């Protein structure tokens, strides 16, 4: 059996390919069931996010073609054209890859924690579909434990490396108690979504969402228990906001100097934290000159992000060093399991041989044969039957393979070079 991973991610494939390869949530369960019906897949799981699509399998197939063909067929992709985007990991490399993914070491944003939750969801789905057998169960649970260890023993997740998180971290420094603040968001994209989530986690309860599409603003408002307004109504609500976060693709300013000056007057000089995460800018930079406006742009945050990224890279190097020992733990368990399976098969075969010989001995006794002769028959027959296949394999082997088998046999049966054997009945037959 081979532990196999076939996948693509943000490093190997462009966004357009990743979007096509990803499994829509409504199709995921049926796709997983179909994956598990592949003839050579004995265990299987699918990890599908915006940045990666990966198949994990325990397979007896000679290569990776079955998994690649299946994924391309499922997602309507050209097999030949996709070949350059795939990466393939086997056995030990699969273990290393799984551990690195769970710990966020293989993520677009180094150390990001979301992938661990996504990986846990993939594992839960595999268990529900009865696709996670002993090998994948152990692999995923081991990966989760290692990810927890890395997060607790390194600073891989300690410093923000996204502009949204960096901005929210700055807001924590400006406001003593975020739970008493109101945040306004302009835009409805991923950056605004992340900023809203981070602020909600930090304790912000009052949120206003503005967007050109009120429906999209309402979607975020529903998620974060806020309310939505039209983009043209932003100026009328500015005075309510202790924090203003904007990230759109608008070609010009959406919030102007005079609008913020008017909002500050209405707020009776209460400070306002303004985070412009758009490129080009959404907010007139001249507003930063206002006494009670604390305006930060992407450039202002970039130096902080760069420092934090370097810190995470150092932590990632430390984490990678920790992986070697944890990889060996899984491989040792796998080797031990394989040895246990082999021992069980040996014992089962020996038991079957014993039962067969005893049945023959009982028939001889029933016919009235001498008991001592029957005992001799049992001993001779058991010896011959148990030794026949190992002896035949040793005789047939040639060259280096024979030497390897001879060395293994001497080790298994505690023989030494001085041992000699009398010719057995089997040798004479």
C-alpha positions as CSV (number, residue, x, y, z in Angstrom):
1,X,0.0,0.0,0.0
2,X,1.1,3.5,-0.8
3,X,0.2,6.7,1.1
4,X,-0.3,9.1,-1.8
5,X,-1.1,12.8,-2.2
6,X,-2.0,14.4,-5.6
7,X,-2.7,18.1,-5.6
8,X,-2.1,21.7,-6.7
9,X,-1.9,24.9,-4.8
10,X,-1.1,28.6,-5.0
11,X,2.6,27.9,-5.7
12,X,2.0,25.5,-8.6
13,X,-1.1,26.8,-10.2
14,X,-2.6,30.2,-11.1
15,X,-5.9,31.4,-9.6
16,X,-7.9,30.6,-12.7
17,X,-6.8,26.9,-12.5
18,X,-7.3,26.7,-8.7
19,X,-10.8,28.1,-9.0
20,X,-11.7,25.4,-11.6
21,X,-10.1,22.6,-9.6
22,X,-11.8,23.5,-6.4
23,X,-15.0,21.5,-5.5
24,X,-18.1,23.6,-4.9
25,X,-19.6,22.8,-1.4
26,X,-22.8,21.4,-3.0
27,X,-20.8,18.9,-5.0
28,X,-18.2,17.9,-2.4
29,X,-20.0,15.0,-0.7
30,X,-20.9,13.3,-4.0
31,X,-17.4,13.8,-5.3
32,X,-15.9,12.2,-2.2
33,X,-18.2,9.2,-2.5
34,X,-17.1,8.8,-6.1
35,X,-13.5,9.2,-5.2
36,X,-13.8,6.4,-2.6
37,X,-15.3,4.1,-5.3
38,X,-12.1,4.1,-7.4
39,X,-10.8,0.5,-7.7
40,X,-7.4,1.1,-6.1
41,X,-8.4,3.6,-3.4
42,X,-8.7,1.9,0.0
43,X,-8.8,5.1,2.1
44,X,-9.3,8.6,0.8
45,X,-9.9,12.3,1.7
46,X,-10.3,15.5,-0.3
47,X,-9.0,18.9,0.9
48,X,-10.4,21.7,-1.2
49,X,-9.9,25.4,-0.5
50,X,-9.5,28.6,-2.6
51,X,-5.7,28.0,-2.5
52,X,-5.4,24.2,-2.8
53,X,-7.1,21.1,-4.0
54,X,-5.5,17.8,-2.7
55,X,-6.4,14.2,-2.8
56,X,-5.1,12.0,0.0
57,X,-5.3,8.2,-0.5
58,X,-4.1,4.9,0.6
59,X,-3.8,3.0,-2.7
60,X,-2.4,-0.2,-4.2
61,X,-2.1,1.4,-7.7
62,X,1.4,1.3,-9.2
63,X,1.4,5.1,-9.8
64,X,-0.6,8.3,-9.5
65,X,-2.4,8.3,-12.8
66,X,-5.7,7.1,-11.4
67,X,-6.0,10.0,-9.0
68,X,-4.9,12.6,-11.5
69,X,-7.3,11.3,-14.2
70,X,-10.2,11.3,-11.7
71,X,-9.6,14.8,-10.5
72,X,-9.4,16.2,-14.1
73,X,-12.5,14.3,-15.1
74,X,-14.4,15.5,-12.1
75,X,-13.5,19.2,-12.6
76,X,-13.6,19.2,-16.4
77,X,-9.9,19.8,-16.8
78,X,-7.6,18.7,-19.6
79,X,-5.4,15.9,-18.2
80,X,-2.3,16.7,-20.3
81,X,-2.6,20.5,-19.8
82,X,-2.9,20.0,-16.0
83,X,0.2,17.8,-15.6
84,X,2.5,20.8,-15.0
85,X,0.4,22.1,-12.1
86,X,0.2,18.9,-10.1
87,X,2.6,17.8,-7.3
88,X,2.8,14.2,-6.2
89,X,3.9,13.0,-2.7
90,X,4.3,9.4,-1.6
91,X,4.7,7.8,1.9
92,X,7.3,9.7,3.9
93,X,6.9,12.8,1.6
94,X,3.1,12.6,2.1
95,X,3.5,12.6,5.9
96,X,5.8,15.7,5.7
97,X,3.4,17.5,3.4
98,X,0.4,16.8,5.6
99,X,2.2,18.1,8.7
100,X,3.4,21.2,6.9
101,X,-0.1,22.0,5.5
102,X,-1.7,21.6,8.9
103,X,0.8,23.9,10.6
104,X,0.3,26.6,7.9
105,X,3.9,26.2,6.6
106,X,2.7,25.6,3.1
107,X,0.1,28.4,3.0
108,X,0.1,31.6,0.9
109,X,0.1,33.5,4.2
110,X,2.7,31.7,6.2
111,X,1.4,30.4,9.5
112,X,-2.3,31.3,8.8
113,X,-4.6,29.2,11.0
114,X,-7.6,28.8,8.7
115,X,-6.0,25.9,6.9
116,X,-6.0,23.8,10.1
117,X,-9.8,24.2,10.4
118,X,-10.3,23.4,6.7
119,X,-8.1,20.3,7.0
120,X,-10.2,19.2,10.0
121,X,-13.3,19.6,8.0
122,X,-11.8,17.4,5.2
123,X,-11.0,14.7,7.8
124,X,-14.5,14.9,9.3
125,X,-16.0,14.5,5.8
126,X,-13.7,11.5,5.1
127,X,-14.7,9.8,8.4
128,X,-18.4,10.4,7.6
129,X,-18.0,8.8,4.2
130,X,-16.0,5.9,5.8
131,X,-13.0,7.0,3.8
132,X,-10.6,7.6,6.7
133,X,-9.3,4.1,7.7
134,X,-6.5,3.5,10.1
135,X,-3.7,5.0,8.0
136,X,-5.4,8.3,7.2
137,X,-7.0,8.6,10.6
138,X,-3.5,8.4,12.2
139,X,-2.1,10.7,9.6
140,X,-4.6,13.5,10.1
141,X,-4.8,13.3,13.9
142,X,-1.0,13.2,14.0
143,X,-0.9,16.3,11.7
144,X,-3.3,18.2,14.0
145,X,-1.2,17.4,17.1
146,X,2.0,18.5,15.4
147,X,0.3,21.8,14.2
148,X,-0.8,22.5,17.8
149,X,2.8,21.8,19.0
150,X,4.3,24.1,16.4
151,X,1.9,26.9,17.3
152,X,2.6,26.6,21.0
153,X,6.4,26.3,20.7
154,X,7.1,28.8,17.9
155,X,5.8,32.3,17.0
156,X,4.5,31.1,13.6
157,X,1.2,32.7,14.2
158,X,2.2,35.5,16.6
159,X,2.6,38.4,14.2
160,X,0.1,39.5,11.6
161,X,1.1,39.3,7.9
162,X,-2.1,40.4,6.2
163,X,-3.0,44.1,5.9
164,X,-6.4,43.4,7.5
165,X,-5.0,41.8,10.6
166,X,-2.2,44.3,10.8
167,X,-4.7,47.1,10.7
168,X,-6.9,45.5,13.4
169,X,-3.8,45.0,15.6
170,X,-3.1,48.8,15.2
171,X,-6.7,49.5,16.2
172,X,-6.2,47.6,19.5
173,X,-3.4,50.0,20.3
174,X,-5.5,53.0,19.7
175,X,-8.7,52.0,21.6
176,X,-8.6,50.7,25.1
177,X,-11.8,48.8,24.8
178,X,-12.9,47.7,21.3
179,X,-16.2,46.4,22.6
180,X,-17.4,50.1,23.0
181,X,-16.6,51.1,19.4
182,X,-18.5,51.2,16.2
183,X,-16.9,50.1,12.9
184,X,-17.9,51.1,9.4
185,X,-16.7,49.1,6.4
186,X,-16.7,50.2,2.8
187,X,-16.5,47.4,0.3
188,X,-17.6,43.7,0.4
189,X,-14.5,41.8,-0.7
190,X,-12.3,39.4,1.1
191,X,-10.2,42.1,2.8
192,X,-13.2,43.7,4.4
193,X,-14.6,40.4,5.3
194,X,-11.4,39.5,7.1
195,X,-11.2,42.8,8.9
196,X,-14.8,42.5,10.0
197,X,-14.1,39.0,11.3
198,X,-11.0,40.1,13.2
199,X,-12.7,43.0,14.8
200,X,-15.7,40.8,15.7
201,X,-13.3,38.4,17.4
202,X,-11.7,41.4,19.2
203,X,-15.1,42.4,20.7
204,X,-16.6,44.9,18.2
205,X,-20.4,44.5,18.2
206,X,-21.6,47.5,16.2
207,X,-20.9,47.4,12.5
208,X,-22.0,49.3,9.5
209,X,-21.4,47.9,6.0
210,X,-21.6,50.1,2.8
211,X,-21.2,48.9,-0.7
212,X,-22.2,49.8,-4.2
213,X,-24.2,46.6,-4.2
214,X,-26.4,46.9,-1.1
215,X,-27.2,43.1,-1.3
216,X,-23.5,42.3,-0.8
217,X,-23.3,44.7,2.1
218,X,-26.4,43.1,3.6
219,X,-24.8,39.7,3.3
220,X,-21.9,40.8,5.5
221,X,-24.2,42.7,7.8
222,X,-26.2,39.5,8.4
223,X,-23.0,37.5,9.1
224,X,-21.7,40.0,11.6
225,X,-25.0,41.2,13.1
226,X,-24.6,44.8,11.7
227,X,-26.6,46.8,9.2
228,X,-26.1,47.7,5.6
229,X,-26.3,51.1,3.8
230,X,-25.9,52.3,0.3
231,X,-22.5,53.7,-0.8
232,X,-24.0,57.2,-1.3
233,X,-25.2,57.2,2.4
234,X,-21.7,56.8,3.8
235,X,-21.2,60.5,4.5
236,X,-24.4,60.7,6.6
237,X,-23.2,57.8,8.8
238,X,-19.5,58.7,9.2
239,X,-20.0,60.4,12.6
240,X,-21.2,57.1,14.0
241,X,-18.0,55.3,13.3
242,X,-15.1,55.1,15.7
243,X,-13.3,53.1,13.0
244,X,-13.6,53.3,9.2
245,X,-12.1,50.5,7.1
246,X,-12.3,50.8,3.3
247,X,-11.2,48.4,0.6
248,X,-12.7,48.7,-2.9
249,X,-11.6,48.8,-6.5
250,X,-13.0,52.3,-7.1
251,X,-10.9,54.5,-9.4
252,X,-11.2,57.6,-7.2
253,X,-11.8,58.7,-3.6
254,X,-15.0,57.5,-1.9
255,X,-14.5,59.5,1.3
256,X,-13.3,63.1,1.0
257,X,-11.5,65.5,3.4
258,X,-14.6,67.7,4.0
259,X,-16.8,64.7,4.8
260,X,-14.3,63.5,7.5
261,X,-13.9,67.0,8.8
262,X,-17.7,67.3,9.2
263,X,-17.8,63.9,10.9
264,X,-15.1,64.9,13.4
265,X,-17.1,68.1,14.3
266,X,-20.3,66.0,14.9
267,X,-18.3,63.6,17.1
268,X,-17.1,66.5,19.2
269,X,-13.5,65.7,18.5
270,X,-13.7,62.0,19.5
271,X,-10.8,60.3,17.6
272,X,-11.6,58.3,14.5
273,X,-9.3,55.4,13.3
274,X,-9.3,55.3,9.5
275,X,-7.8,52.3,7.7
276,X,-7.5,52.7,3.9
277,X,-6.6,49.2,2.5
278,X,-7.4,50.0,-1.1
279,X,-5.0,50.5,-4.0
280,X,-5.7,53.0,-5.4
281,X,-6.8,54.8,-2.2
282,X,-10.4,55.1,-1.3
283,X,-9.9,57.9,1.2
284,X,-8.4,61.4,0.6
285,X,-5.0,61.3,2.2
286,X,-5.3,64.9,3.1
287,X,-7.7,63.8,5.8
288,X,-4.8,62.5,7.7
289,X,-3.9,66.1,8.5
290,X,-7.1,66.5,10.6
291,X,-6.2,66.5,14.3
292,X,-8.6,63.7,15.4
293,X,-8.2,61.5,12.4
294,X,-5.7,58.6,12.6
295,X,-5.4,57.6,8.9
296,X,-3.3,54.6,7.8
297,X,-2.8,53.3,4.3
298,X,-1.4,50.0,3.0
299,X,2.0,51.6,2.7
300,X,1.9,52.6,6.4
301,X,1.3,49.0,7.3
302,X,3.7,47.4,4.9
303,X,6.8,47.9,7.0
304,X,5.1,46.3,10.0
305,X,3.9,43.4,7.7
306,X,7.4,42.9,6.3
307,X,8.9,42.8,9.8
308,X,6.3,40.3,10.9
309,X,6.8,38.2,7.8
310,X,10.5,37.9,8.5
311,X,9.6,36.9,12.1
312,X,7.3,34.2,10.8
313,X,9.9,32.9,8.4
314,X,12.3,32.4,11.3
315,X,9.6,30.6,13.2
316,X,8.9,28.5,10.1
317,X,12.5,27.4,9.8
318,X,12.4,26.3,13.5
319,X,9.1,24.5,12.8
320,X,10.5,22.7,9.8
321,X,13.3,21.4,12.1
322,X,10.8,20.1,14.5
323,X,9.0,18.1,11.8
324,X,11.7,15.5,11.2
325,X,11.2,13.8,14.6
326,X,7.4,13.9,14.2
327,X,7.6,12.4,10.7
328,X,9.6,9.5,12.1
329,X,7.0,8.9,14.7
330,X,4.4,8.3,12.1
331,X,6.7,6.2,9.9
332,X,7.7,4.1,13.0
333,X,4.0,3.5,13.7
334,X,3.4,2.6,10.1
335,X,6.3,0.1,10.1
336,X,5.1,-1.4,13.3
337,X,1.6,-1.8,11.9
338,X,3.0,-3.5,8.8
339,X,5.1,-5.8,11.0
340,X,2.0,-6.6,13.1
341,X,0.0,-7.5,10.0
342,X,2.8,-9.8,8.7
343,X,3.1,-11.5,12.1
344,X,-0.6,-12.0,12.2
345,X,-0.5,-13.7,8.8
346,X,2.4,-15.9,9.8
347,X,0.6,-17.0,12.9
348,X,-2.6,-17.6,11.0
349,X,-0.8,-19.8,8.4
350,X,1.1,-21.7,11.2
351,X,-2.3,-22.3,13.0
352,X,-3.9,-23.6,9.8
353,X,-0.9,-25.9,9.2
354,X,-1.1,-27.2,12.8
355,X,-4.8,-27.9,12.5
356,X,-4.3,-29.7,9.2
357,X,-1.5,-31.9,10.6
358,X,-3.4,-32.6,13.8
359,X,-6.5,-33.7,11.8
360,X,-4.3,-36.2,9.9
361,X,-2.8,-37.4,13.1
362,X,-6.2,-38.0,14.7
363,X,-7.2,-40.0,11.6
364,X,-4.1,-42.2,12.0
365,X,-4.8,-42.8,15.6
366,X,-8.4,-43.7,14.8
367,X,-7.0,-46.3,12.4
368,X,-5.1,-47.8,15.3
369,X,-1.5,-46.7,14.3
370,X,1.1,-46.6,17.0
371,X,1.0,-43.4,19.1
372,X,4.8,-42.9,18.9
373,X,4.7,-43.3,15.1
374,X,1.9,-40.7,14.9
375,X,3.9,-38.3,17.1
376,X,6.9,-38.7,14.9
377,X,4.7,-38.0,11.9
378,X,3.4,-34.9,13.5
379,X,6.8,-33.5,14.3
380,X,8.3,-34.4,10.8
381,X,5.3,-33.1,8.9
382,X,5.0,-29.8,10.8
383,X,8.7,-29.2,10.3
384,X,8.6,-29.9,6.6
385,X,5.4,-27.8,6.0
386,X,6.6,-24.8,8.0
387,X,10.0,-24.8,6.4
388,X,9.1,-25.7,2.8
389,X,8.3,-22.2,1.5
390,X,11.3,-20.4,3.2
391,X,13.6,-23.2,2.1
392,X,12.4,-23.0,-1.5
393,X,12.7,-19.2,-1.6
394,X,16.3,-19.4,-0.3
395,X,17.2,-22.0,-3.0
396,X,15.6,-20.0,-5.8
397,X,17.2,-16.7,-5.0
398,X,20.2,-15.6,-6.9
399,X,23.1,-13.1,-6.4
400,X,22.6,-10.1,-4.0
401,X,18.9,-11.1,-3.4
402,X,20.0,-14.5,-2.2
403,X,22.6,-13.0,0.1
404,X,20.0,-10.6,1.5
405,X,17.5,-13.5,2.2
406,X,20.3,-15.6,3.8
407,X,21.2,-12.7,6.1
408,X,17.6,-12.1,7.0
409,X,17.0,-15.8,7.7
410,X,20.0,-16.1,9.9
411,X,18.8,-13.0,11.8
412,X,15.2,-14.2,12.1
413,X,16.1,-17.7,13.3
414,X,19.1,-16.6,15.5
415,X,21.6,-18.7,13.4
416,X,25.3,-18.1,13.2
417,X,28.0,-19.1,10.8
418,X,29.0,-22.0,12.9
419,X,25.5,-23.6,12.9
420,X,25.2,-26.8,10.8
421,X,22.0,-28.7,9.9
422,X,21.5,-32.3,9.4
423,X,19.8,-33.3,6.2
424,X,16.0,-33.3,6.7
425,X,13.4,-35.6,5.3
426,X,12.3,-32.7,3.1
427,X,15.8,-32.4,1.7
428,X,15.7,-36.1,0.7
429,X,12.3,-35.9,-0.9
